[in-house]
Amino acid sequence: MFKNLIFDWSGTLVDDMGPVIEATNAVLEKYGITPYDREGFRRSFRLPYHEFYEELLPGISLAELEAHFRPAFDGATSLVSVLPHAREKLEWAKQRGIRMFVLTSMDPTAFDRQLREFDMQDFFEETYAGVLDKRELIGHILDTHALHKDETAFIGDMTHDIETARHGGISSIAVLTGYHHAEVLAAVRPDITVPDLGVLVKLFDRRKANRPVATVGALIHDGAGKLLMIRTHKWSDLWGIPGGKIERGESSEDALRREIREETALEISDIRFVMNQDCIDSTEFFRPEHFILLNYLAKAHSHEVVLNEEAEEFCWLKMDDALKLKLNSATKILLQRIIDEKLLP
């Protein structure tokens, strides 16, 4: 899918949040600031980190803060470990000849120590550590290594990583293993979001099926004129409907209920088949596939949507407003069929 991958380090490949929280609290306590618990830290900390500290401790130089932070980090009792699936992802990419780099704000000495401790140095063509604002260096990395923008992605766990990718004009991949929560990352709209690097390997390594894949999807309404629309990176960040593949031994309606529950946490009723569509190697989908789309209409029992990792955003809106969204082609066709046949109450 990509020929070049630029990785963040902390929260993306290694879990060092424990020592970082310990060291941050050691700094704050020196200035009489209440320490963070883990959740409070995740929701408050951001990059570039000098902006985070400037807000809490205005006027204190970064050099002074570093003089407190470094010893506390090195003496922390919490351990640093390689995140699950990180080495698997690096091995996978290396086997396929993908060029790999690291771009991190981490202190260069601490980073180099971890890189060698975890024996990861041979995976990367070049590493860049101690970068306060990654946006200032991303263009240099692309130019220096002749990386084509449409073949390159930046993988990270924080909003700053997504903003850096966008600043460089490359794809952004958010992982939910690090410092920022899913809803915080969703606000900056990464191109792809995955719970961990293992899912990313599976996503990249899938092959086209030899036969068409049967799927189900539903336009969900609330019975009062509002429709549920979902935006997902799998369909080029276009808006559409929730749904997915039918599993072996599963009826199409059972598959529909399961997929809607998994993707939105909604329960549905009044299920009505509307149409089937052929979707053959659509350029809107993130990889070539031949789908048979079984499209339904269904009523939701509530508006309480909880998205899983497959989608970035949802909204409830009237049909006229839904038609104004950037819809994928299959959803446009489905909505028009529902309008033409007056299927909505």
N, C-alpha and C positions, 0 to 999 in steps of 0.2 A: 504493500500500500504506500509506503514511503521508502526512499532510498537513504534518507538522513534523519537521525533522531538526536535532538538535543535534550538532555535530561537535567532537571533540577536534582539536587542531592537530598537535602533534609526533607523528610516526609514523603519523598518520592521513591528513593532507592534505599534509604536507611531511616530507622526510627530513632531520632535523637531528641524527641520532644521532652522526655523526662529531664535530662541534663539542662536543656535550654530553659525550661520552666524554673528549675532550681537556681540557675545562674541569674535569670531575670529577677526573680524574687529577692535574691541576695543583693542585687543592685538597688531595687526599689526600697528595701528595708533600710539601707544606708541613708536614704533621704526621707525616711518616715512615711513611705507610701505603702498602703495595705497590699500584701502579696496576693497573687492570683491562685485560684484553684485551676485544675486542668481545663474545665469547660470555659471558665471566664477568660483564661488565656487564649484559647482557640478562637473565641469570638472577638477578642480585642487586638491581638497581635497582627501586624501587617508589615509588608515590605513596601518601599525601602524602610528598614528598621530604624534609621535615624529619625524618620518622621514620627514613628511610634513613640520613641523616647522623647522627642522634642515636645510632644503633646503632654506627656506625663511629667517631664522634668525640663521645662523650658529654660534655656540659657546654659545648661550643663553641656560641656563639650563632649563630643563622641570619644575623644581620646581618654577623658576622665572616666567615662562610663565603661569603656573597654578595659581599662585598668582594673576595674572591679569585676567585670563580667568574666574575663579570661580565667583567672584563678578559680573562680566559683564553678565555671564549667568544667575545668580540668579536675576539680576535686569533688564533683557531683557523685552521689551514691547511686543514682539511676544509671542503668546500662544503655549503651547504644547497640542496636542490632540491625542486621540487614532485614528489610521488610519481606514478608512472604511474597514469593513469585518474582522478586526483583532479579535474582541471579538467573532464574529461568528465562526471563525476558531478555536479559543481556546475552545469554547463551544462544537463544533463538535468533536474535538479531545478528550476532556474530556469524552464525552458521549460514545466514543468507546474505552475507556481505554488506549488510547495512552499516553505514558510517555512523559512529556514535561520538558524542561530545557531552561534557558537563558544563553547565553554567550555574553557579551558585553564589549566594551572598556569604556563605560560611567562611570563617577565618581560614586563610590558606594553610597555616601550619596544622590546625586541627583537621582540616579536610584531607591534607596529604597523609596525615597519620591514619585516619579512618580508611582512606583509599587503599593503603598498603596493608593495614590490619585485616581488611576484608578481602584482600587479594583481587581487587577489581581493576587495577591499573591497566591491564592488558586489553580491556574491553574498549578503551576510549582513545580516539585519535588525538584529542587535545582536551584539556580541562581548563576551566577558567573559574577561579575561586576568589573570594573577597570582593565581589562586585556588588556595590551598594545598590545601584539602580541598573538592573539587567537590560533595560530598554536602551541604555547608552552604549551597550556593547554588542547587541544582537546583530546589528548591521555589519559591524566589523567582522564578526564570526562568519556570517554568510559570504561576505566578499573575500576574506582571507582564504577560505577553504573552497571557494567556488561552488557553494551550495545553491542549487536552484530552489527558488521559493516554493514552487508547486510540488516539490519532491521532499520537503522538509517539514518536520513537526517538532514543537517544543512540548515536552511532557513535564507537568508540574502539579503541585498540590495547593497552590495559593493564587489569589486573584492577580497578584503581580506577575505571575508566570503567564497567565492568559493574556494579560495586557502586553507583556513583552512579546509574545508570539504575534499578536495583532500589530504591534508597532513595527515588527520586522516583516510583516506581510506573509507569515507562514501559518500553517495549521496549528491549532492549540488542542492539547489533550489534557483533560483534568483527571487526576486520580483522587479518590476519596480516602486515602490512607494517611493523610498528613494533617497539616495545621488548620485548614479551613473546612468548614462544614459544607455539605452539598448545596444547601440553599444560598450560602454566601458565594460559592463558585458559580451557581446557576445565574446569579445576578449579572455576571460579566459574559455570559453566553459562550462557553468554550465550544469548539467544533465537535468534540467528542468527550463524553464523560464516562468513566468506568470506575467500578468500586475498587479495583486493584489491577496490578499489571498482569496477573494471570488471565483476567477477562480480556485484556487488551491482546494478549497472545492469541487467544481463541478467536477473537474478532478478526485479527489480521490473517490468521492462518486457515480460515475456512476456504473451502474450495467450492466451485459451482457444483450443484447437484446434477447428476446425469439425467434426471427426470424433473418435470415441473414440481414445484413445492406448493401444496395446498395450504392456504392461510384463511383466517377469518378476521373480520374487523367490523366494527359497528359505529354508526353515527348515533351517539347517545344524546337523548334529550331529557328534559326534566318535566315534560307534560305541560309546561307553561310557556313554551315558545323559545326556551334557551337551549343551545347546543354546546356540547363539550368538544373543544378542538385542542389538539396536542401538537407541540412542535418538537421534532426530534432530529438529532444529527444524522441518523441513519438515512433520512430522506432529505439530505442537503439543507438541513435547518428549515425545511418547508413545513407548513401546517398540514395536519391530516387527522386521522381517527386512530384510536387505539386498537390493537389486535396483534395477531401473531400466528405461528404455525400450529397446525393440527398434529397432535401426537398420535402415534400408532395405537389403535384400539379405542380412540376417543371420538365421540360423535362431534359434528361440527358445532352444535349448540353448547355442548359441554366444554369444548375448546374455547368457544367465545366467552363463556362465563369465567373460565379460568384465566384467560389472557386479560380480560378486563379487570378482574380482581387483582392480578399480579401487577399490572401496569398502572392502575388508578386507585385500587382499594375500594372500588364501587361494586355494589351488587346491582344486577339488572333484571328486568322483567319485561313482559310484553314484547318479546323478541319476534321480529318479523323479517323474513328474507326479502331482500330487495333486488339483487342482481349479482351476477358473477362477471369478473373482468380478467382478461389476460394481461399480464405485465411481464414483458419479455425484455430482459437486459435494459431496463430503464436507466437512463443516465442520471435520474434523480436519486436512485438508490446508491448506497456507498460502494457496492460491488455488483458485477453482472450476475443476475439471477433471473430465472423464469418462474414467476409466481402465478398461481391461479387464485384470484382474490374473491372470496365469498363475502359479499357485503350485506350487512344487516342493519336494521333500525331497532333500537332498544331504549327502554326508559330506565333512568337511574333512580335509586331510592333516596339519594341525597346529593348535595353539592360538595361533600367533603372528599376531595380528591387528594390522594397521596401518590406522587409519581415515584416510580422506581428509576434505576439508573439509565433506562433506555430513552428517557425523554427529558427535555430541558425546561419546558414551560407548558402551562395549560390556561385556558380561559373558557368561561361560559358567556355566550353571546347569541343574539338573534341571527336568523338566517341571513338577512341582508348584510349584517356586519361580518358574518363568517365568510361570505363571498368576497369581501374586500381584502381578506388575508392573502398572503402568498402561499397558496395551496399546492400540494402535489397534484399531479394530473388525475390520478385515480379518484381522489377525493372530490375534485371539481366535477367529474363525471357522475359520481354518486349523488352529490348534492343536487345536481340538475335533474337527475332521474326522480329524486324524492319530490322536488318542486313540480315537475311535469305531471307526476302521478298523484299529487296532492296527498302524500302519505303522512304528513305531520298534522296533528290536531290543530 
